[in-house]
Amino acid sequence: MMLSSVLPLLLSQVLCCYSFAPFRPIRVGVAGTTRPTLLLSANERTNDVLDTDEKKQLSFASILKVVDESHYDATQACAYLPDEKHIEAINGVDAQPVIYKSHPVPVLKEETVDSIRSAARNYFEERGENWGLVDVALEELVSETSDWKQDVDDALTEAIYPLSRSVMRDHPNSLLTVTSATVFVGGGYPGAKVTTTTLERDSGMITAHIDLGTDNICDETNQQRKAMGGLFLESLVGDATGDATSAVVGPLTPGQLVVHRSMERTAVMILPSDLHAIEAASKQQNKQSGLDNPTRREILKTAETARHYCLRLTLTVKNNMMDTTKAIEAPAEERSYRLRSFSRLRGHDRARFLTLAGIIDVDDYENHLWLGFHYSNSAQTENEEVEISQRLSDTNKAIFHLQKAAEQCPTDARVLFQLGSALGMRNNLMHRAGEGSEQHADLAEVADALKHSSQIESILVKLGIHEIHDLAICLNGLASTLCKMGDFDNAIDVISRWGECGSIRSSLEFEDLASNEPQNIPEWEWIKAGDRDIAITTFGETAVFDEDDISLIRAAADKRFAQANGAQTSRYTMQYIGNREVHLDDLCKSDPALKERMDNILKNKIYPLVREAFKDHGSNGDNHLPLGALSVYDSIFVRYDGDVARKAGRIGASQPLHQDGGMYSVNIALNAHRHDDPVNGFTGGGTFIEALSIGDDETVRRPVAPGHALLHRTTQRHAGAPTVGGIRDILVIFLTARRPETPVSNEYTYGIETAMRLQTMAKELPRDQCIRALELARSLDPMNSEMSYWLGLHLLQGDADDPADERWEEICRGIETLEAAVELNPADARAHYHLGMAISSRHKYAMRTKRAHLLPPAADAAHRMIEVFEEAIRLEKRCEEAGCKNGLNVAAGYLTLGEFMARLRNFDKAFKYLSQVEGTLSNAGDLDKPWAGDMLEEMNRMISYCETETAKLSEGAIV
């Protein structure tokens, strides 16, 4: 029976819908054929056949005809290269599928390798593309004088085709042919990627990889280490948990051949020649425990020292019949791949294409992966008309397909992450549907999938193949799941790994702890609030940036903003009108000169300055400098445009009060204030430092001049004061530290960051787990007032009608914790405000539950409540004056004070505070708010009560 006759029956049992991740375009040539290339053919046929009316369902025969014809086009794309002449029987075929085969000797002569590399180098230099990741079709490099072409032809027929047959399991009667031949080039510049191709699968059936060697770039620090090529194969990761380099085939000698099935996900790498020796030595010295280790650092360093070249050939099978014009049925592997590619062009019936792909090639796990993507996306819909039952159904389908994908390919981190996410989504939906709460057994499945995904992704990060973004997302989900399970010990370990991701996030240079070179750092001094060291300001002739540095970075930012044409250029989601941001790493990726300059400034000025300035100066002397090397957590160029912000109705271009990520913040001015530059300067602006509001000093500070800096710990609450006119440019660098190379038992590098992340995560947990998480966060960073502040708030937010002793103890602990927050940060208006509210709540609860005897003396309570509320109001006014208010409801504070004084029968003070409620609401512009009416009604009721009681007291006094 023909396949096309059974497909309708099989497909009728499958629901249709799909959305998927994009494919890399298939590169093909056009020489030797008048038929359209694959890309053109696919597009033209899509318009003519596939892109039909959404309501019209194409027949399976029509779909497969287009697929088969596009495969035929591909087999004609590289007619300048020879096809397989005849099929030789392969003896000793392995019982298990072979992942790859490598030829024992180079298949290309040394002269051929050098000639292809030289031709590619000249090609890119002529086009000004002599850096970054670039590629060119081999056909573009072939000329009539290319004497190396015959060597390539011989390698195909004598080595590549026979070796490919040893990897193939089927198609004994079809000849192999080349569908694409591409030279890939990468590396050899500051910040270069380790990979010259991204980690992905190829089209076709077999991929032949030939190393073409490197153009070494002089590097005095790396003369002993030669750069070579290699190939990472994801399927080998299962053996790489103990040794990450075991998933790498290589280093390869120039001309060496590796063939693998195209469905294998691979990445071409630039490697040090002694890669395996480096790995063995670092393991022996116990230096491989973290993400940042000697192997990773040497790989990254090597990628910067050489330009690497490789030739990638995509092979498939073609018709072995006399009639070569007839497009017969394409092999199952090709049909499946192309159906997935074509599915991107479909709408409501994408799943028909994907399901057809899955039936045709049951061994390709990506069919299940993509269907899992689709059903997960469907279940995450924001459309409120979609019932939870339908979303649960889609989620279960996603889980089914993703579990199948994980069984077929247990080494793809994407599959495991999506599986964990789908399992977690099912738990949430079942809870919302009232079918039960999130169970530990279900959560354990989520945690297990995310754990295995993070282990695989960690290997990719350790080898420099991936950056940390995917791993950080996975660790975030794993930590959140462990917190929901109440497994806080393991959650903290995961969050610490998450923190380590931040230490290697940036490609900018990290601190060299072994360097003894004298540094010319700027002069500096502490900004103080009373006897507390708050921030550092640099001054003097030596600045952090000179004029050329400033011009270089501002020009790079201007170029990026112009290219973006108004689109967002920052990864941060919280954006404000009048503000524009771009990450320094993104600027450096397209500007090696800028990268090199920023690296020098970090090594020679910023890192030494931080080491010197914060030496013996912790937060109240208790936080010490990290033992690991300082590194960049993130760095952002920020442009505040006061004029744009004002036109949009804002006070100015600003940022709200916040803490930063990492350990230290360095704020570098890039242009002058109008006081110093009346023509081009900006008005307003600067850094509002909350801690300075406790006294009468100026709360908004700016560096003394362009190129100079303000530095502070990231836990110091601050805000970007409104720039009300002109443009203010700054560069903010957030520093963290790498884990010490040799583990130290009493050093916890990421305590500050783990506490901050755990505190954020805690707010999404059920109350009991939330409080436990906040207690742990506080223990990890006891000097950060935010930990005490949020713990105090959540302790107080329990059931006000619960008379149990445990609830009374929570209220008392909440007040004690808020008192600690006020002591740690006496400038925090929020902590004072909520402490006052808590004192009032405690009094009400004690009276209601007959615990009045446990209260402190009324006079003491009243004194403390008045003290903290009035300080909260004073501090909030200082914040508001700077344009950086917390948003406290000051009117509610006056109302609470008035009520408390009335309960103590101190009516004079009650009148004093109650009389300020309406005016405060009016000044804040809140009189028309719905809640304001209720507040005024309560105010009037209390004033009436106070007047009545005062009258009674007067009558009693007369009598």
N, C-alpha and C positions, 0 to 999 in steps of 0.2 A: 504493500500500500504506500502511495506517495505521501510524504510529510504534509503537503498542502491539504490533503484530504482529511487528515485527522486533526489539524490545528483548530478548525472551528469548534469541534466538539470539546477539545481541551480548554480553549480560551473562553468558551461560554460559561465556564465555571468560575471565572476570575473577575473580581470587580475592577473597574478601570479608573485610574487617576494616578498621576505621578509628577514629582518635581525632583531635580537632580543637580549634582555638581557638574560644572563644565569640564569638557575634555580639552586637552592640548590639541591644537589643529594638526592635521596630518599633512606633513610636508611632502610634496611630490614635484616632479619635473614634468616637462612637456615634450622632451626631445624624442624624435622617432615615431611620433603618433599624431594623427590629425584629430583623434577623439579628444573630448574635453578632459581636463585634469579632474581629479577626484573632487577637489573643493568646488570647482565650477560646476561639475556634473551634479554634485549633491544639491547645490543651490538651485540650478536650473530645474532639475527634476522635482525639487521640493515645490517650486512655484507651479510647475505644470501638473504634478501628480499628488504630492504629499500635502501641499498647502491648499486643500480643498475646503469646501464649506464645512464648518464645524459640525453641522447636523448630519452630514453625509459620512457614513462609516466606510472606509476603504476596505476592499476585500483583502484577505491575506495574500492572495496570489499577486495583487497589485503591489502590495508592500514589498514582498520578497523579490519581485521583478526589479524594482528600483535598487534594492540592496545588491542583488546579483550583478546588475549593470554597473553600479559604482565600484564593485570589486573588480570587474573586468577592466574598468578605466585605470584602476590602481596597478594592475598587472602590466599595463602598457606605459606606465609613467617613467620608468627608467630604462628605456630601450637601448640607451648607450652602454649599458652594462650587460654582460652575458647572462643568459638563463642557465639553469642546470641542464647539462647535456643528456645525462642518463642517470637512472636511479640504481645505486649499488646497494646490495643487501647489507644490512647492518647486523653484525653478529654480536652476541652477548648483550642484548638489550636488557637493561636493569629491570628487575621486577617492580621496583617502585619508580614513580615519575622522577626524572632527573631535573634538578633545579637549574643547573648550568654545567657547561663543559668549557674547559680552557685548553687552548692548544699549547703543547709543551715548548715550542720555539716560535719566535716571531714569524708571522705570515707575510709581512711586508719587509722588503729590504730597507736597510738604514737610509740609503739614498732616496727611496720613495717616501719614507716618513718625513725626512727633512724637506723634500720638495713640496709635499702637500702642505706641511706646516708653513713653509715660506710663501706658498701661493695664497694661503688663507690670511697670513699676516699682511701681505701686500694688499689684498682685497679690502681688509678692514681699515688699514691705514689710509688708503685712497678715499675712503668714505668718512674718515674721522671717527671711526668706531673702534679705537684701539684700547678700550677698557670696558669693564662691565661684562655681562653675559651676552654673547652674540653667537650667531650661527649662520651658516651659508650652505646651500645645496652643493654637493660635490660637483655637479654638472657645471656650476658657475666657475669652477677653478680649472676645468679641463680646457685645454687649447690644442691646436695642431702640433705644438712643440712639446706637449706634455709627455715626456718619455716614460713617466711613471704610470701611465694609464694601463699599460700591458701588465705591469706587476699587480695592479689591483684586480684586473680580470683573471689573472692566474690564481691569485689568492682566493677569489670567489669559487672558481671551479675546482681547485685542488684541495682547498682547506675549509672554506666557510660552508659551502653546501654539504660536503660529507660530514663535518662536525655537527651541523644543524640537524642532519638526519638522526644523529645519535640522541638528540634531545626530543625529537618528535616521536609521538606514539602511533599516529595514524597517517593516512594519505599516502599509501605506498605507490599509488599509480599516478600521482600528479607531480609535475616538475616544480621546483622552487624557482622563484624570481624575486628581483629586488623592486620594492615599491617606493622606497625613499632612501637616499644616501645623503647624510648631513654631517658637516664638520661643526662641532661645538667647541667654543673657546671661553675660558673664564679665568679669573684670578689675576694676581700680579699688580695689585694696587692697594692702598690703605683701606681696610675694612672689606676686603674682597670676600665673597662667599666661598665656602668650602666646596660647594657643589657647582658643577658647570651645567648640570641638568637638574630640574626639580625631581623630587621623589614621586614617580608616577609610572603607570604602565604605558606601553606603546601600542600602536595599531599593528596590524599584521599578525603573523603566527610566531615568527622567530625574530629576535633582535641579535645582530652581530655587532659587538663592540670591539673596536681596534684602537689601542692607545697610540697616540701620535707624539708623545713626549712633551717637553716644556721649553719655553724660552725663559731661562733663569734671569732674574733681575738682581743686580748687585745688592747685597745686604751684608754689611760687615758683621752683624750679630749672628748671622746664620750661614757662614761659609762652610761649616762642616756638615750641614744637613741638606741633602738634595731633595728637590720636589719631584714627585712622581704621581702618576695617575692610579686610580683604583675604582672599583665598582661596588657599591653597597647593594645587597639583595635583601629585601625585607623578609623573604621566606627563611633566611638563615638566622633571624633574630631569636628564634626559639633556643638556639645554642649560645646566645650572646649574653645571657643574664649574668654570667660570671666574667665574661671577657667581651666587651662591646666590639672589639676589633675582629672577632670571629665572624661577624656578619659582613665583613669587607673582603672582597676578592682583590688581592693586591698587597703591596704595590706592584704595578704592572710595568714591564719593560716596554719601551717604544716598539710598536709593531706587533705586540702580543694580542691575541684574539680571545675573547670570551663570548660564548653564545648562550642564550637563555630563551625560554618561552616568552613571548611578548606580554602575556598576562602577568608576568612577574613584575612587581613594582621595584624599580631600581633608581639609583642616583649615581651619576659620575662624580667622583671626588678627587680633590688634590690632596696628596698625602706626603708626610715625611718618609724618606726612604727607609728609616729604621722604626717604622710605626710599631711593630710588634715588640721590639726591644723596649721602646718607651713605655708601652702598656705593662710589660712584665716588670720593669724596674719600679714603676709607680705603685703597682700592686704589692710588690715586695716591701716597699717603704710605707705601706698603709696610707697611700695618698689618693685612693680612688673612691673614697666613701661618698663624696658629694658629686653634684653635677659639674662643678668646676674642678678640673683635675689636670695633671701634667699632659695627659694624652690630648685632651680637648684643646688646651692652650697651644700645644705644638702644632696641631692640625691647623688651627686658625692662623697661627703665625706663618706656617709654611704656605698657606693659600695666598698670603700677601706678597710672597717672594718670587713667584713664578707664574707665567702665563701658560696654562695647560690646554692641549688640543686633543681631540678624539674624533674618530669617525664612527658614526652609528648607521648601520644598515638595517632596514626593516624588510623582512622576507615574508612571502606568502606563497601559496601554491597556485598554479595556473592550469588551464585546460591542456591536457596532453593528447589532444585530438588533432587530426589534420586540418579541420576547419577552425582556424584560430579566430575567426570573426564572430563565432557564436558564443554568446555569454551564457555558459552553463551555470549550474547551481554553485554558488560560492561555498567554501568550507564552513562548517558550523561555527567555528571560532570567529571567522570574519563576519558572518551574518549577525551573530550575537553582538559583536562590537559595534557594527554599523547601525543596527537597530537602536542601540542605546544612544548613539550619536544623533540619529534622526529624531529620536523622541523629544529632543530639546525644541524642535520646531512645531511640536504638536500642542494642542490645548487639552480638551477634556478627555481625549483618548490616548494620552501618553502611556498609560498602564498597559494598553493593548500591545504597544511596541515592546515594552519591557517584559511583559509576560511571554510574548512570542520569543523574545531573546532568551529567556530562561528555559523555555521548552526545547529550543534548538540546541543550546549548549548548557547542559545541566552541571557541568564542572566549573563554570565561571561564577565565582561567588559574588562578583559585582552586580549581577542581576538581582540577587537577594538584597545586597546592600542598598541599591538604588530604590528598590521598592520599599525597603525599610525607611529610607529618607522620606519618600513620598508620604507614607501613611503617618509618620511622625509629624510631618508638616501639616497634614490634614487635621490631626488631633489637636494641634496647637492653635487652631484658628481662633481669631478674636470675634468671629461672627456669633453673636448671642443667640441667633436663631438655630444654630446647630446644637442639638441636644447632647447632654453628657453621655447618654447611651451610645450615640453615634461616634462620639470622640473615643469612648472606651473601645468600641469595635475597631476603629482605625488603629488605636494603640496596640491592641492585641495582634492585629495583622502585622504591624511594624515589628513587634517583638518576635513573632514567628519568623519573619524573613531575616531579621538581624541575628537570631540564634542560628539559623541555617548558614548565614554568611560566616559567623564565628566558628562554626564546626568545620567549614571548608577552608577557612583561612584564619587561624588563631593568632596570626602575627600582625594583623592590620589594626593599628591603634584606633583608627576611625570607626571600625565596626564595633569594637568593644565600648568606645565612648557613646556611640549612638544607642547601643543596646542598654547600657546603664541609664542613659537619659530616658529612654522609652519605658524602662521598668519603673523609674522614679515617677514618670508622668502617670503611669497606670495607678500607682499608689495614691497620688494626689487626686486623680479623678474618682477613684473608688471612695475615697474619704469624702469628697464633695457630693457624691451620689448617695451618701449615707450607707454604703455597703461595708463600712468598717473603718477603723483608724489605721494609720500607717504601722504595720507590724514589723517587728525586728527581723523576722525571717525574710520578708519581702525586701526590707532595706538592706539586709545582708547580701542579697542577690545584686542589688544596685552597687553596693560598695565593692563587691568582688569584681564586677565588670569594670568599674572605674579604676580599681587598683591595678588590674592587669593592663588596662589601657595606659595608665601613667607609667608603668614599668617599661613598656615598649617605647613610649614617647620619650622617656628619660634616656634611653639608648640613643635615639635620634638626636637629642640635645647634646649628649656627651660627645658624639662624633661630629657635632657642628652641622649636621644635615638640616635640622630644623632649629628655628629660634624658639623662644620659650612660650610663645602665646598659647599654643594648643595645650601644652603641658600645664600651664598655669590655670587654664579653664578647667581642665580635667581634675587637677588637685583641689580646686575650689569646690567642685561638685562632690568630690570624695570627702573632703573635710566636712562639708555641710551634712552629708549623709551620716557620717560617723557621729556628729553632734546630735542629730536626731535619734540615733541609736543609744545615746548616752555614753558612747565610748570616747571620752574626752582625752584620754592619754594618747590613743592613736591619732585622734583628730589634731592634737597639738603637734605631733610629729609630722603629719601631713602639711599643716599650715606652715611649719618651719621650712619644709621643702618648697612650699609655695613662696615663702620669703626668699629662699635661696635663688629662685627663678629671677626675682628682681635684681639680684646682684650680678647676673650675667645677661640681663635683658639688653643692655646697650652694647654696641660694637665699639664704643669709645674706649680708650686706653684705661686700664686700671692701675692702681698704685704699685710701684716697684719697691717692695719693702727692703730689698737687698741693696738699693742704690744709696751710695754715700756722697753723691755729688752735692756741693753747696748750692743752695737755692736762693734766688733773689726774690723773696716774697714781699708783698706790700706791707707797709706799717699798718698796725691795727690797734683798736682799743675797744673796751667793753662799753655797751650802753647798759645803764643800770636802772633798776626800779628799787629805790631804797638800797638795801645791801645785797640785792639779788642781781646776778649777772644774767642779762636778758638776751642780748644780741651783740654782734660784733660789726663794727664799721671799719673799712679800710680807708687810708688817707695817705698823702705824700706823693712824691714824684713817680714812684713805681705803682702802676695800677694793675689790675688783673688783666684787662684788655688794653692794648694801645689803639691808636686811631685806625691803623690798617686792619686790625682784628675786627673792630666795630664795622668798618666799611664792608669787609668781606662777608660777615654774617648778615648784615642788613640787606646787602645786595642779593644774597642767596634766598632770604626770606621774601623779598620783593618779587623775585622770579617765581617762587613757588606760589605766592598769592595770585600773581597774574595768570599762571598756568591753571590754577584752580577755578578761576573765573567765578568767584563767589561761593564755590562749594566748600564744605567743611574740610579743613586740613589737619584736624586734631582727632586723636582717638578718644578723647574725653567727650562724654555725652552731654555734660552740663555746659551749655554755651549761652552767652549773653550778647545782646545786640550792642555793637560797638567794640567787641573783643574779637581778635583773630589770633589763632595759635597755630604753630607748626612745630613738630618735634625735631630737635637738633639731629637725631639719628637719621631722620628722613632727609634732611638737608645734606648730611654728609654722604649718604648713599649715592647721590648724584654729583658730588663735588669732592674728589679725593684731596684736593688742596686744602679745603676747609677742614676735612677730617684730620689731616696731618697737623694743621695749626691748632685745632682744639685739643688734640692729644698732647701736644707740647705744653699747652697752657695748663692742662690738668696735671701733668706729671711735674712740671717745674714751678707752678704757682699755687694752684687750688689745693691739691692734696697736702703739700707741705704746710700751707697756711692753716688748713683745718687741724692737722696734727699739732701744730704749735699753739694755735689759739685755744683749742678745747682741751689742751693738756692740763690736767688738774682742775678743770672747770666743768664739772658735770651739772646736771640739774640739781642744785643744792649740794653738789659735790658727790652725788651717789652714782652717777652714770659715767662710766669710764670709756676711753677710746677703745674701739674694737681691735682685737689681735689680728684679724684678717685684713687683707689689702682693701683699701677704700676703692669704690667703683661707682659708676653712674647708674642710679636706679632709673632715672628718666631726666630729660632736659627739654625745656620748652621755650621757644621764642614766643613772647606774648606782645601783641600790639594793641594798646588801648587807644581807641579813637573817640575822644570826648565829644567832638562835634556830631558824629553819627549817633552816639548814645543819647545826646540831648535832643536831637531831632525825633528820636523814637520815644521820648517822654521819660527817659531815665535821668537820674541825678547826674550821671556821668558814666564813663566806662570803668567798671570795677569788678571785684570778686568778693564774695561774702566771707564771713569769718569761717576759718577752717584750720585743720592740721594737715600737714603734707605727708606723703608716703616716703619711706626711707628713714634715714637717721639725721642728716644735716641738709639744710637748704641754703643755697648760695644765689643771691639775687643781684645780678649785674646790670647796671644802668647802661643803656646804649645811646641815649641822647639827653639833652640838657633841659632843665626846667626853664620856664620863661624868665625867672629871676636872673638866670645866667645867660640866657639867649633870648632876648626880647623879640627877635624876628621869627625864629623857627622853634622856639621852646614850647612846651606844653604847660597847661595850667592845672593846678590841683595835683592829684595822683600821689603815689608813694605807697609805702607799706604801713598799714595801721597795725601796731603791735599792742594786743590787748593788755599785756602785763604793765604797760606804761600808763594805763588809765587810773591806777590807784593813787597817783600823785597829781601834781599840777604840771608836770612836764609835757612837752609836745608828744602826742601819741602817734603821729604820722611821720615816718622817717624815710629819707631817700639817701642813696649813696652820695658822697660829697661831690662827685663829678662823673661824667661818662667814663666807663671803664672800671670804675670802683664798685665795691660790692657791700651788701649787707649779708651777714651770715647768722643763722640761728638753728637750734635743734628743730626737727620737724614737728615735735610735740608742742612747740610754742604757738599758741593760737594767734592767727593774724589774718589780715584781709588786704585786698587791693583797694586802697582808698580811691574814690571816684576821680578820674581824670575828666575835668569839665570842659576842657578846650584843647585843641591840637592833638598831636599824636605822641604817645609815650611808648617807647620800645624798651623791653627788658629781656634778658635771658635768665631763666631760672634753672639751676642745676640741682637735682635732688641726689644726694649721695647716700649710699649704703655701704656694706662691706661684704667681702667674700668670706666664705667659711675658712678658718685657718687650715692650711694645707695638711698639717698634722693635727688630728683631733686633740682638743684640750678639754679636760673633764669639767673644769670650773668656768668655762667660757661659753656663754649662750649668745651667739652672734645675733640671732633674729628675735630676741625677746621683745624688743620694742615693736617690731613689725608684726610678730605673732599676736601680741596683745591687741594691737589695733584691728587686725583682721578678725580675730576671735570676737572682739567687741561688736564689730559690724555684723558678723554672722549670727551672734546671739539674739539680735533683735527679731530674727525670722523664726526663732524657736518657740515652742510652748513655754509658758511662764517658768515652770520649775527648771527646765533645762536652760532657759535663758539666764536665770539667776546663777546657776552653777557655772555657766560659761563666762559670765561677767566676773564672778569671783576668781576664776582661773586667770582671766585677762588681767585682773588687778594684781594678782600674785606675780605674774610675769613682768609687769611694768608698774610697780607700786608708786613711782614718782610721777606718773602721768595722771593728772587730775581728771581727765575724761573717763578713766576706768571707774573711779570712785563716783563721779557724777552720774553715769548711766546706771551703775549698780544701785545707787541710792534711789533713783527714779523708779526703777523696776521693783525694788523692794516695797515701795510705797503704793504701787499700782495694783494691789490685791483687792480682795472682796471687803468692802467697807462694812458689810453687815455680818462678817464672820467673827463670832465672839471668842474663838479659840485662843489659847495662850500662844500658839505658834504665830497667829496673825499679829498679836500684840508685839511679839518679839521681832517680827519682820519690820513693823513700823519703827520700833526703837532702833533697830539696826540701820534702817534707811536714813534716819536722822543722823546717826553717828557717821555714816558713810558720806553724807552730804557735808557734814562738818569737816571731814577729812578733805573733801574736794575743795572747800573754801580755803582751808589752810594751805593746800598745795598750790592753789591758784587764787589768791585773794582778789584778782581782777575779774573773775568770771561772774558776770551779772546773773547768768542763768542759775548757777549754783546757789548764790545768795537768795535769789527769788524763790526757788523751789525749796530751799531750806526753810524759809519763812512759811510757805504753804504747808510744809510738812509739820512744823510746830503747831500750826492751827489745826491740822487734821488729827494730830495726836491728841490734842486737847478734846476735840469733839468725840473721837473714838473712846477715849478713857471715860468721859462722862456718860456715854451711851452704854458702855459695857461694865460700869461700876468699878473702874480702876483709877478713880480720881486720886486715891491715896498713893498711887505709883508715879504721879506727875511731879515734876520739880515745882518749887514754890512759884505761885502765880506771878509774882513780881519779877522773878528771874526769867520766866518764860516770856513775859510781856517785853521785858528789856531786850532779850535776845531777838525776839521776833521783830520788834521795831528796828533794832540795829541792822539786821540782815536785809529787811525790806528797804529801808532807807538807803543802805549801801547799794542794793541792787538797782534802785531807781537812779541813784547818782551815777553809777557805772554805765547804765544803759544810756543816760543822757550824754555821757562822754563819747560813747560809741556812736550815738546818733549824730552828734556834732561832726564827727569824722566821716559820716555817711556810711557807717558800718554797723548798724544796730543789729541786735540779736532777734528782734521781733517779739520781745516780751510784752505781755498784756499788763501794762503798768496799772491800768484802771482796776483790773482784777486784784492786783496787789493792794491798792488803797481800800477796795471793798473788803478784802480779807482782814486787813488791819482794823478797819472800822468795826467789823463784826466781832473780832476777838476782843477789842477794847470794850464793846458793849456787853459781851458775856462776862467780862471782869468788872462791869458796872463803872468803868471809867469813861463817862459819857462825854466829857470835854474832849478827850483824845479821839473818841469815836466820831464826834462831829467834825473834828479837824480832818480826819482821813476821808470820811464819807463825802465831805463837801468838795473833794478834789476829783471824784470819780467822773462826773459829767464833763468837766473841763478837760480832763485827760483824754476822754473819748473824742471830744471835739477836736483837740489839737492833733490827734492821731488820724483824724478823718474817718473814724469808725462809728459815728453816731447813726448812720443809716444801715449798719449791719444788723441782721436779724437778732443775733445774740446780744447786741448792745441794749435793745429794748428790755430784754429779760434782766440784764444787769441793772439798768436804771430802775426798774420796778422793784428789784430786791433792795437797791440803795434807798429808795423812798420808804419802803417798808421798815427798814432798820432806822432811818431817821425818825420816822413816826414813833417807833418803839422807844428810841432814846428820848424823844421829846416827852412822851407819856411818862416814862420812868423818872425823868428829871423833874417833871411837874409834881409827881408823887413825893419825891425827896424834898422839894421846896415846901409842899403842904405839911409834910411831917416836921420839917424844921420850924415852921410857923407855930404849929400846935405845941 
